[in-house]
């Protein structure tokens, strides 16, 4: 007699889309490894940035100093925008080497560290910070949170074993961010003030004129809780990042440095998802996985098409924003 395992029925939603009410297993597209792993372990992976999600900071803390480390400016801008409502003193850093120097000369309350960066990855940077000797107690106790777009089942435990205090998946979910901050920011510095993200001062701008193939502006602006000005500014930042990454990708391939290649497409994947460019993010993800598996055949076959897609996307941004 053959026994069939119970099957799961999964609802696939667009990134940022609120699923219908009911007992649904949900995965937000593009479906990454984290989504499948979470579902397998009984967790839904629908990250919602619409007006129905949690758009308030649970507290403000003007005395708190935060460092965010990521190798792509778009991701830094997204993180900074999400931290604005907490009234933190936020500093941004683009690589592990500079992060170490910043921590040496500042008293941060929390550090968000992208784990996958060229030159020095986040794990190495974090461990070098932990090993500093001039203020050993501070470096040991400093909350360092891993930022990752590739979280799979068990990754939190591995990050903590390596020296991180916690991890936050990208694109950043506002509810998860709130939970992390409440946990690691000292309660003595938290002021019980509800600060609504959509009260951030914006200029009256419309998304109606921003028509770019492959870009869902509504979902992109929802990441910033409706702050259109900040979203449009982030699109301009992505334009600059995109051409920098095209040159970096070419350099990595020419030198045969698959680690750097994988790191660059990984950064583009999360940045594209954050602005609402799902197709571009999915294409970058496929190349990242090929890099992780040393599948040069796939990269050689598909990298050119990816660059063409990226260049067309960047050209459209330039035309629409008159850059």
N, C-alpha and C positions, 0 to 999 in steps of 0.2 A: 504494500500500500504506500502510495506517495503522499506525503504531507506538504502542502504549500504554505510557505511563510506568509503571514499577513502582509498585505501590500499597503504602502502609504500612497495616498492621493495628494499631490502637491500642487498648490496654486502658484503660478509664476506671475509676479506683478512687475510693472515698470518701477525703476528706482524712485523712491519717494512716494509711491502710490499707496493710499490707504486701502487695505483689503476689505471686502465686504464682511459684515458681522457674521459670526458663526464659528464653528470649530474647524478652522482651516489650518493645514500645514502650508506655510508660506515661504517662498524664496523670492527675493528681489533680484531683478535682472540688472546687469549681467551676473550670472550665477558663478560665484567664485568658490574656491575650495572651502572657505570658512562657512558659507551658506549651507553646503551639502553636509559638512561635518556637524554643524549645529543641529540640523534637522535630524540627522542620524542619531544624535544624542538627546533628542526630544525637545529642542529649542527652535522657535521660529526665528527667521533671519530677515524679517521685513523691517528695514530702517526707514522711518517716516519723518520727513522734514516739512510736512504740510502744516497749515495753521491748526490742525487737530493734534499735533504732537506737542510735547512740552516745550514751550517757547519762553520760559521764564528762568532766570537764574534764582536759585533758592536762597542765595545770600550775596552780599557784596563784601569785599575785603580790600580796602584801599591801601592797607599796609603790607599786602602780600606781593612778593616779587616772583615772577614766573619766567622760566626760560623755555622756549620752544626751539627744537633742533630738527631741521629737515633740509634736504638738499635741493628742493625745488621751491621757488618763491611762491608759486600758486598755493601750495599746501601751507606754507607759513602764513600767507594772507588769510586763508580760510580759517586756520586755527586762531589767529589774532582776532578775526571778526567774531568768532564764537566766544572768545574770552572777554570781549569788551564789556558785556553787561555786568560782569563781576567787579568791575572797577579795579582790576589788578594793575600792577606795574609790569607790563609784558615786554620782554626782550626776545629778539629773534636771532637765530644763528643758523648758518647754512652747512656746517660740517662738524665732524667730531673733534677735530683738532682745535677749532675755535671754541667749541663747547667746553673743552677742558680748561682752556685759558679763562673763559668767562666765569666758570665755577670757582676757579682759584681766587678771583678778585671780587666776587660778589657773594652776598648771602641770599640765595634763592630759597623760597619755601617749597618749590616743586619744579621739576624739570620734565618736560615731555620730549622724548628722544626717539626719532625715527630709527628703526633698527637696521634698515638696509640703505646704506649710503656709500658712494664711491670714496676711495681713499682710505677712510676708516669707518667701519660699520658701527652702528649704535651700541652693540654689545661690547666691542673693544673700548669704545669711548667711555661707556658706563663703568667698565671694570678698571680702567685707568683712573677714573675719578675716585672710585672706591679705594684705590691703592695710594692716593696722595697722603702725604705724611705730616704736612704742617698743621692741619686741623682734622685729625683722624676721626674724632667723634662726629663732626659735622658731615664729613664725606660719607661716613658709614650710615648715618641716619637720614641723609637727604633723600626725600622721595623722588625716585626717577621712574617715570612711567614710559614703557615701550609703546611707540606708535607703530602699528603694522597694518598693512592691507592684505596680509596673507595669513590671518589667524586660522588655525585648524584645531581640531580637538586635541587637548593636552598642551597647547602652546603656552598657555598662561603658566602652567607649572614649570615648563622649561625656562621661560623668561625669569621667573622668580628664583629658580635654582641657579641661574647665571648671575643674579645680583640685582635685577630689576625688582621694584616693589609691586608693580601691577602692569596691566597693559590696556590699551585703548585701540580699538580697531578703526581703520579708515575705510570709507568716508566716515567722519566723526558723527556719531549719533548724540543729540543734545541730552537725552536722558542719561545715557552712559557717562557722558562728560560730567553732568551734575553729580552723579553718584561717586565718580572718582574724586572730584574736588571736595565734596563733603567728607569723604573718608580721609583724605590726606592733608587737607588744609587744617591747621590747628583751630579747634573750636573757639579758642579765645580771640582769634582774628576774624571770625565770621560775624558779620552784622546781619541781623534778621530783617533783611529788606528785600521785598519782592521787586525785582527790576525787570520789567518786560522788555524782551529783545526788540519787539517791534516799536518801542518808543525811541530807539536810536534815531538821532536827527538825520533826515535824508532830504535830498532835493527831489522835487516832483518830477520824476522821469518815467517814461513809459517803455515797456519792452516790446511794444507793437512793431517798432521799426527794426528790431533785431530778428531777422529771419535767416537762420543759418542751418543748412542741411546737417542733420545729425546732432543738433543742439536743442535740448528741451529747456528753454529759458525759465519756464515756470518752476520746474524742479530745481534748477540751479539757484534761482533767487530764494527758494524756500530754505536752502541751506543757511542763508543769512536772514531768515525769518522776515522776508519781504523787503529787506534793505536793498532797493534797486541800485542806488548809487554805488554801494560797496560791491555789489555783484558785477556791475559793468566795469568797475575798476579792476576787479579780479580777472575778468575776461582779457583786459589789456595786459595784465601781468602774465596770464597764460600765453598770450601771443609772444611775449619776450622769452618766456621759458621754453616754448616750443622750438624756436629756432636755435636756442642754446643746446637743447637736447638733440636736435637733428645733427649738429656738428659733433656732439659728444658721442652719439651712436655711431656715426661714420668713423670717428677716430678709434673707438673701441673695436669695431669690426676690422678695420685696417690693421690694427696691431694684434688681432686675435685674442683680445681680452674679453672673454665671455662673461666674466664676473661683472665688469663695469657695464657691458652691454645690457645685461639682465637688470642691473641696478637702475639704469637710465629708463628703460621701458617700464619698469616697476613704478618709478616716480611719475611717469606720464599716465600710467593706468589710474592711480589714485587721484591725481590732479584732474584728469578728464572726468572722472566720475563725480567729483565735487562740483564741477561747473555745469553738469547735466549733459555731458557728451558721452552717452552710453556706448554708442557704436565704437568710438575711438578707444574708450576704456577697455572694451571687450577685446579689440584687436591687439592692444598693448599687452593685455593679460595673456593671450595665446602665445605671443612672442616671449614673454617673461617665463612662462612654463617651459617653452622650448629651450630657453637658456638654462633654466634650472636642470633640465635633463640632458644638456649637451647635445641637443638635436640640431646640429648645424644645417642639416638638410631642410628642415622646416624654416629655419631663419633665412637661409639663402633663397628659398622659394617665396617667402612672404614679406620679408623686410622691405623690399622696394615698394610693394603695394601699400604697406603701412605708412611709409614716408610720404608717398603721393597723397594718401588720405589726410595725413597730418598737415602737409603743406597746403592742400586745398582748404582745410578747416581754418588754418591760420590766415590764409589770404582772405577768406570770407570775413573773419574777425576784423582784419585791417580795413576792408571796404566798408563794413557796417559802422565801425567806430571811427572811421576817418583818421586812422593812425598814421 
